[in-house]
Amino acid sequence: MTRVLLLGGSGQLGTAIAEGWTDCEIVAPSHDELPIEQSERLAEYLTTTRPDVLVNAAAFHDVDRCEDEEETALEVNAFSVGRAARLAAQRDVLFVTISTDYVFDGMKGSPYLESDSPNPLSFYGASKLAGERLVEAAGGRAFVVRTCGVYGSSRSASRRGTFVDRILAAGESGEPVRVVADVVASPTFAGDLAVALRKLIGTAAYGLYHAAAAGPVSWYEFAREAVRQARAEFAIEPIVAEQWKARAIRPRYSALDSAKLGQLGIGMPSWREGIAAYLAPRNS
Ligand SMILES: NC(=O)c1ccc[n+]([C@@H]2O[C@H](COP(=O)([O-])OP(=O)(O)OC[C@H]3O[C@@H](n4cnc5c(N)ncnc54)[C@H](OP(=O)(O)O)[C@@H]3O)[C@@H](O)[C@H]2O)c1
């Protein structure tokens, strides 16, 4: 049985991995038990648990806070990830880490490929890109997987519900719901990402991959479809990005093309299918 040491196990992706990788033996220390910054502690965990795979689903990804807390962003998203990759490489442990669509500036206007040049607009994006580069420099067997707009259930106390939950809660309580119509992404259900990652680690095709829901969609369209599938009835007002004030600059177009993953026979479900899978417990 594949033994996995999982960082960020209480987060959206971590929860989907912990629940979905039923053919693996998973050790998932909490953030408090094993902060990724504490490399000596991570080394001890690697020695005692002797995993086949180290999965890093932990990150500092409050995009706006990263603008003001640059040191923490760099430490958690870059330096610690690089050290974790080196520790894994020294032990010949497969390393998997997750990166982001925010490494791109959005100017391409069509789904991004792994071969497209990154140009992050935010400190979060820059810190994640630095993490990618440090993993590459560590030289071991590794997968760096960029994803986009992740939503899924989470055991983390620090998460405030998903985009879908917030839209439904606001609309059902009668609050006006406004969503940007000129920002396009590939919102990805964490369960679908976990399935793809499980298949990917079964291959030896190490490297950089995009893994996001198939089909670009604006957040407005995505929200409307979520409301439709939840059988809720309220209107959503489309707004433009300028009306949504935020500290960090975000790309206007950051859909990812997962064709490279597809070439391994690992397909990503569409964003509509992702919503259906996420809402299945509520709709059943
Ligand atoms: N969410 C998105 O829209 C999105 C988009 C693109 C890429 N990504 C990437 O996808 C990955 C998974 O994201 P997610 O949405 O599942 O995140 P999440 O729900 O916020 O979970 C993050 C997890 O990491 C833990 N964590 C945070 N800081 C840590 C640290 N310093 N040391 C150890 N653990 C720490 C958290 O624990 P506590 O909650 O206990 O602190 C939580 O378990 C991340 O790499 C993220 O950058 C996410």
The ligand as a Tripos MOL2 file, in Angstrom:
@<TRIPOS>MOLECULE
LIG
   48    52     1     0     0
SMALL
NO_CHARGES

@<TRIPOS>ATOM
      1 N1         -8.1790   27.5900   -3.0200 N.am      1 LIG1
      2 C1         -7.9280   27.9880   -4.2520 C.2       1 LIG1
      3 O1         -8.7480   28.6700   -4.8780 O.2       1 LIG1
      4 C2         -6.6250   27.6180   -4.9170 C.ar      1 LIG1
      5 C3         -6.4020   28.0300   -6.2560 C.ar      1 LIG1
      6 C4         -5.1970   27.6610   -6.8620 C.ar      1 LIG1
      7 C5         -4.2460   26.9440   -6.1480 C.ar      1 LIG1
      8 N2         -4.4870   26.6060   -4.8570 N.ar      1 LIG1
      9 C6         -3.4790   25.8500   -4.1290 C.3       1 LIG1
     10 O2         -4.0310   24.5940   -3.8120 O.3       1 LIG1
     11 C7         -3.4630   24.1140   -2.5820 C.3       1 LIG1
     12 C8         -4.5720   23.6520   -1.6540 C.3       1 LIG1
     13 O3         -5.4380   24.7570   -1.4230 O.3       1 LIG1
     14 P1         -6.7460   24.6140   -0.5060 P.3       1 LIG1
     15 O4         -7.7860   25.4890   -1.1080 O.co2     1 LIG1
     16 O5         -7.0170   23.1980   -0.2130 O.co2     1 LIG1
     17 O6         -6.2170   25.3320    0.8270 O.3       1 LIG1
     18 P2         -6.9460   25.4870    2.2450 P.3       1 LIG1
     19 O7         -8.3060   24.9120    2.2060 O.co2     1 LIG1
     20 O8         -6.7950   26.8930    2.6920 O.co2     1 LIG1
     21 O9         -6.0440   24.5830    3.1850 O.3       1 LIG1
     22 C9         -4.7470   24.9170    3.4800 C.3       1 LIG1
     23 C10        -4.2300   23.8800    4.4400 C.3       1 LIG1
     24 O10        -2.8650   24.1700    4.7400 O.3       1 LIG1
     25 C11        -2.7160   24.2450    6.1620 C.3       1 LIG1
     26 N3         -1.6390   25.1900    6.4100 N.ar      1 LIG1
     27 C12        -1.6480   26.5200    6.1980 C.ar      1 LIG1
     28 N4         -0.4470   27.0410    6.4980 N.ar      1 LIG1
     29 C13         0.3310   26.0050    6.9060 C.ar      1 LIG1
     30 C14         1.6630   25.8960    7.3480 C.ar      1 LIG1
     31 N5          2.4430   26.9730    7.4620 N.pl3     1 LIG1
     32 N6          2.1510   24.6680    7.6850 N.ar      1 LIG1
     33 C15         1.3510   23.5700    7.6080 C.ar      1 LIG1
     34 N7          0.0720   23.6160    7.2060 N.ar      1 LIG1
     35 C16        -0.4340   24.8210    6.8570 C.ar      1 LIG1
     36 C17        -4.0730   24.6690    6.6800 C.3       1 LIG1
     37 O11        -4.2300   24.3360    8.0350 O.3       1 LIG1
     38 P3         -5.0050   25.3700    9.0350 P.3       1 LIG1
     39 O12        -6.3010   25.7020    8.3440 O.co2     1 LIG1
     40 O13        -5.1500   24.5940   10.2790 O.co2     1 LIG1
     41 O14        -4.1160   26.5670    9.1450 O.co2     1 LIG1
     42 C18        -4.9830   23.8330    5.7700 C.3       1 LIG1
     43 O15        -5.0020   22.4940    6.2300 O.3       1 LIG1
     44 C19        -2.5890   25.2550   -2.0650 C.3       1 LIG1
     45 O16        -1.2600   25.0300   -2.4690 O.3       1 LIG1
     46 C20        -3.1040   26.4760   -2.8100 C.3       1 LIG1
     47 O17        -2.0930   27.4570   -2.9790 O.3       1 LIG1
     48 C21        -5.6670   26.9070   -4.2300 C.ar      1 LIG1
@<TRIPOS>BOND
     1     1     2 1
     2     2     3 2
     3     2     4 1
     4     4     5 ar
     5     4    48 ar
     6     5     6 ar
     7     6     7 ar
     8     7     8 ar
     9     8     9 1
    10     8    48 ar
    11     9    10 1
    12     9    46 1
    13    10    11 1
    14    11    12 1
    15    11    44 1
    16    12    13 1
    17    13    14 1
    18    14    15 2
    19    14    16 1
    20    14    17 1
    21    17    18 1
    22    18    19 2
    23    18    20 1
    24    18    21 1
    25    21    22 1
    26    22    23 1
    27    23    24 1
    28    23    42 1
    29    24    25 1
    30    25    26 1
    31    25    36 1
    32    26    27 ar
    33    26    35 ar
    34    27    28 ar
    35    28    29 ar
    36    29    30 ar
    37    29    35 ar
    38    30    31 1
    39    30    32 ar
    40    32    33 ar
    41    33    34 ar
    42    34    35 ar
    43    36    37 1
    44    36    42 1
    45    37    38 1
    46    38    39 2
    47    38    40 1
    48    38    41 1
    49    42    43 1
    50    44    45 1
    51    44    46 1
    52    46    47 1
@<TRIPOS>SUBSTRUCTURE
     1 LIG1         1 GROUP 0 **** ****
